[in-house]
Amino acid sequence: MNHVLVPRRNPGEPVYRADFALGEHSAQHLRRVLRLYLKAWELPFLADAAELALTELIANVVQHVPDRRGQTFIFRLPRGEGVRVEVADSSPAVPLAITGDPLDDGGRGLVLVNAVTDEWGIVKRWDGGGKTVWFECLTPPELGGSRFRSARPGPRP
């Protein structure tokens, strides 16, 4: 189920929330949604990196979470600093950022996320029932972003 939450009552509330079983075409749909928000927020220069990172997080859920259920959240960071995207799932297994063999078919998703985003991380649920993998793509100072980040949304439970 998709939920678009506008206007936001709380700056820590996502602007977009999707909660459904993820499949092969989910990344394509969610990339399109993300690009539309970035365009509306006048942050289209973040789209390529954010879309690639989102694709990798969705692929991890599709490949490694047995029920493929996931939640995707899109947040606009305060003062146009950029975007934060979170993908939560029910698997307690934490993905690893490994480089592996150059000829391997997979295993480099989080290495790519690390390369194209400004910040990323993993937050395990306190009850062991899953995790949230998140990333932020920031507006560079030359395009009006802050040189010093101040208010960061904290991880969600």
C-alpha positions in Angstrom: 0.0 0.0 0.0 1.3 3.4 -0.9 0.8 6.4 1.3 1.6 10.0 0.3 1.6 12.2 3.4 1.2 15.8 2.5 1.4 18.2 4.2 3.7 17.0 6.8 2.7 17.6 10.4 6.1 16.7 11.7 9.4 17.3 9.8 10.5 13.8 10.8 7.6 12.3 9.0 8.2 10.8 5.5 6.7 12.6 2.5 6.2 9.2 0.8 5.7 5.8 2.3 5.2 2.5 0.4 4.5 -0.8 2.2 4.2 -3.9 0.0 5.8 -7.1 -1.2 8.7 -6.1 -3.4 9.3 -7.7 -6.7 11.3 -7.4 -9.8 9.6 -4.2 -11.0 9.3 -2.5 -7.7 12.6 -0.7 -8.0 11.5 0.8 -11.3 8.3 2.1 -9.8 10.0 3.5 -6.7 12.7 5.2 -8.8 10.0 7.0 -10.7 8.4 8.2 -7.5 11.7 9.3 -6.1 12.6 11.3 -9.2 9.2 13.0 -9.2 9.7 14.2 -5.6 13.3 15.3 -6.3 12.1 17.3 -9.3 9.3 18.9 -7.3 11.8 19.8 -4.6 14.2 21.3 -7.1 16.8 18.7 -6.3 17.0 16.8 -9.7 20.8 16.8 -9.6 20.5 14.2 -6.8 18.3 11.8 -8.8 20.9 9.6 -10.5 22.7 8.8 -7.2 19.6 8.4 -5.2 17.9 6.2 -7.8 20.9 3.9 -8.0 21.2 3.6 -4.2 17.4 2.9 -3.9 17.6 0.2 -6.6 20.4 -1.5 -4.6 18.4 -1.5 -1.3 15.3 -2.8 -3.1 17.3 -5.5 -4.7 18.6 -6.6 -1.3 15.1 -7.1 0.0 14.0 -9.0 -3.1 17.0 -11.3 -3.0 17.5 -11.8 0.8 14.2 -11.3 2.6 12.0 -14.4 2.5 8.6 -12.7 2.4 9.9 -9.8 0.3 7.9 -7.4 2.4 9.4 -4.0 2.8 8.6 -0.4 3.6 10.1 2.5 1.7 10.2 6.0 3.1 11.3 9.2 1.3 12.1 12.3 3.4 13.1 15.7 2.3 15.9 17.0 4.5 15.4 20.4 6.2 16.2 23.6 4.3 16.7 21.8 1.0 19.8 19.9 2.3 18.9 16.9 0.2 16.9 13.6 0.5 16.9 10.7 2.9 15.6 7.3 1.8 14.9 4.4 4.1 14.1 0.8 3.2 12.9 -1.4 6.2 12.3 -5.1 6.1 11.6 -8.0 8.5 14.9 -9.8 8.2 17.3 -9.6 11.1 20.2 -10.4 8.8 22.4 -7.3 8.3 23.7 -6.8 4.7 27.5 -6.5 4.3 29.4 -4.1 2.1 31.9 -6.4 0.5 34.0 -5.9 -2.6 34.3 -9.6 -3.5 35.8 -11.0 -6.7 35.6 -8.7 -9.8 33.9 -11.5 -11.7 31.1 -12.2 -9.1 27.6 -11.4 -10.3 26.6 -9.7 -7.1 27.6 -8.7 -3.6 28.6 -5.1 -4.3 25.3 -3.3 -3.6 26.3 -1.5 -0.5 29.7 -0.7 -2.0 27.8 1.1 -4.7 25.5 2.8 -2.1 28.6 4.0 -0.2 30.2 5.3 -3.5 27.2 7.3 -4.7 25.6 8.7 -1.4 26.9 11.1 1.2 25.8 9.0 4.2 24.3 5.6 4.7 23.7 3.1 7.5 21.8 0.2 9.0 19.7 0.3 12.1 18.6 -3.0 13.6 15.2 -3.1 15.3 15.4 -3.3 19.1 13.2 -6.5 19.1 15.4 -8.3 16.5 12.5 -8.3 14.0 14.2 -6.6 11.2 16.2 -3.6 10.2 16.2 -0.3 8.2 18.9 0.5 5.7 19.0 4.2 4.9 21.0 6.7 2.8 21.2 10.5 2.3 22.1 12.4 -0.8 23.0 16.0 0.1 22.8 19.2 -1.9 26.4 20.3 -2.5 27.4 23.8 -1.1 27.9 25.2 -4.6 24.2 24.5 -5.3 22.9 26.0 -2.1 23.5 23.2 0.4 25.1 23.7 3.8 28.8 23.1 4.4 27.9 22.0 7.9 24.9 19.7 8.5 22.9 20.5 11.6 19.5 18.9 12.0 19.6 15.2 10.9 16.5 13.0 11.2 17.4 10.2 13.6 16.8 6.6 12.7 13.3 5.3 12.9 12.4 2.3 15.1 
